[in-house]
Amino acid sequence: METKPAQGAAQVRQGTQLWTVEEFAQWMRITTMAARCMLRRREIPADAVIKIGRRVRLRAELVQEWVLKGKVA
Protein backbone atom coordinates (compact mmCIF):
# COMPACT_ATOMS: atom_id res chain seq x y z
CA MET A 1 0.00 0.00 0.00
CA GLU A 2 1.40 3.38 -1.03
CA THR A 3 1.31 6.23 1.46
CA LYS A 4 0.87 9.80 0.30
CA PRO A 5 2.10 12.88 2.16
CA ALA A 6 -0.52 15.07 3.79
CA GLN A 7 -1.84 17.92 1.71
CA GLY A 8 0.47 20.90 2.11
CA ALA A 9 3.23 18.77 3.62
CA ALA A 10 6.78 19.80 2.76
CA GLN A 11 8.34 17.62 0.11
CA VAL A 12 11.85 16.49 1.07
CA ARG A 13 14.01 15.12 -1.71
CA GLN A 14 15.55 11.71 -1.26
CA GLY A 15 19.05 12.16 0.13
CA THR A 16 18.41 15.59 1.63
CA GLN A 17 20.30 15.89 4.90
CA LEU A 18 18.21 17.13 7.81
CA TRP A 19 19.82 18.63 10.90
CA THR A 20 18.44 18.76 14.41
CA VAL A 21 18.61 22.09 16.22
CA GLU A 22 21.60 20.75 18.15
CA GLU A 23 23.46 19.83 14.95
CA PHE A 24 22.66 23.23 13.45
CA ALA A 25 23.95 24.99 16.58
CA GLN A 26 27.13 22.95 16.54
CA TRP A 27 27.73 23.75 12.85
CA MET A 28 27.09 27.48 13.49
CA ARG A 29 29.25 27.35 16.66
CA ILE A 30 26.48 28.86 18.77
CA THR A 31 24.59 27.54 21.77
CA THR A 32 21.48 25.43 21.32
CA MET A 33 19.49 28.14 23.11
CA ALA A 34 20.70 30.76 20.61
CA ALA A 35 19.68 28.48 17.73
CA ARG A 36 16.21 28.01 19.24
CA CYS A 37 15.88 31.78 19.66
CA MET A 38 16.80 32.25 15.99
CA LEU A 39 14.03 29.81 15.07
CA ARG A 40 11.53 31.53 17.35
CA ARG A 41 12.38 34.95 15.88
CA ARG A 42 12.14 33.46 12.36
CA GLU A 43 15.66 34.54 11.43
CA ILE A 44 16.26 31.31 9.53
CA PRO A 45 14.59 31.12 6.09
CA ALA A 46 11.26 29.31 6.22
CA ASP A 47 12.14 27.02 3.31
CA ALA A 48 15.04 25.61 5.38
CA VAL A 49 12.84 24.73 8.37
CA ILE A 50 10.72 21.59 8.55
CA LYS A 51 8.44 20.68 11.43
CA ILE A 52 7.85 16.99 12.01
CA GLY A 53 5.18 16.92 14.65
CA ARG A 54 6.58 19.06 17.44
CA ARG A 55 10.16 18.52 16.32
CA VAL A 56 12.08 20.92 14.11
CA ARG A 57 14.56 19.87 11.45
CA LEU A 58 16.64 22.06 9.18
CA ARG A 59 17.65 21.34 5.60
CA ALA A 60 21.43 21.40 5.79
CA GLU A 61 21.95 22.42 2.16
CA LEU A 62 19.63 25.44 2.41
CA VAL A 63 21.05 26.55 5.76
CA GLN A 64 24.60 26.39 4.43
CA GLU A 65 23.58 28.33 1.32
CA TRP A 66 21.86 30.98 3.49
CA VAL A 67 24.92 31.39 5.71
CA LEU A 68 27.36 31.57 2.80
CA LYS A 69 25.27 34.31 1.18
CA GLY A 70 25.97 36.39 4.28
CA LYS A 71 22.44 36.54 5.66
CA VAL A 72 23.62 36.13 9.26
CA ALA A 73 23.67 39.26 11.42
C-alpha positions as CSV (number, residue, x, y, z in Angstrom):
1,M,0.0,0.0,0.0
2,E,1.4,3.4,-1.0
3,T,1.3,6.2,1.5
4,K,0.9,9.8,0.3
5,P,2.1,12.9,2.2
6,A,-0.5,15.1,3.8
7,Q,-1.8,17.9,1.7
8,G,0.5,20.9,2.1
9,A,3.2,18.8,3.6
10,A,6.8,19.8,2.8
11,Q,8.3,17.6,0.1
12,V,11.8,16.5,1.1
13,R,14.0,15.1,-1.7
14,Q,15.5,11.7,-1.3
15,G,19.0,12.2,0.1
16,T,18.4,15.6,1.6
17,Q,20.3,15.9,4.9
18,L,18.2,17.1,7.8
19,W,19.8,18.6,10.9
20,T,18.4,18.8,14.4
21,V,18.6,22.1,16.2
22,E,21.6,20.8,18.2
23,E,23.5,19.8,14.9
24,F,22.7,23.2,13.4
25,A,23.9,25.0,16.6
26,Q,27.1,22.9,16.5
27,W,27.7,23.8,12.9
28,M,27.1,27.5,13.5
29,R,29.2,27.4,16.7
30,I,26.5,28.9,18.8
31,T,24.6,27.5,21.8
32,T,21.5,25.4,21.3
33,M,19.5,28.1,23.1
34,A,20.7,30.8,20.6
35,A,19.7,28.5,17.7
36,R,16.2,28.0,19.2
37,C,15.9,31.8,19.7
38,M,16.8,32.3,16.0
39,L,14.0,29.8,15.1
40,R,11.5,31.5,17.3
41,R,12.4,35.0,15.9
42,R,12.1,33.5,12.4
43,E,15.7,34.5,11.4
44,I,16.3,31.3,9.5
45,P,14.6,31.1,6.1
46,A,11.3,29.3,6.2
47,D,12.1,27.0,3.3
48,A,15.0,25.6,5.4
49,V,12.8,24.7,8.4
50,I,10.7,21.6,8.5
51,K,8.4,20.7,11.4
52,I,7.8,17.0,12.0
53,G,5.2,16.9,14.7
54,R,6.6,19.1,17.4
55,R,10.2,18.5,16.3
56,V,12.1,20.9,14.1
57,R,14.6,19.9,11.5
58,L,16.6,22.1,9.2
59,R,17.6,21.3,5.6
60,A,21.4,21.4,5.8
61,E,21.9,22.4,2.2
62,L,19.6,25.4,2.4
63,V,21.0,26.5,5.8
64,Q,24.6,26.4,4.4
65,E,23.6,28.3,1.3
66,W,21.9,31.0,3.5
67,V,24.9,31.4,5.7
68,L,27.4,31.6,2.8
69,K,25.3,34.3,1.2
70,G,26.0,36.4,4.3
71,K,22.4,36.5,5.7
72,V,23.6,36.1,9.3
73,A,23.7,39.3,11.4
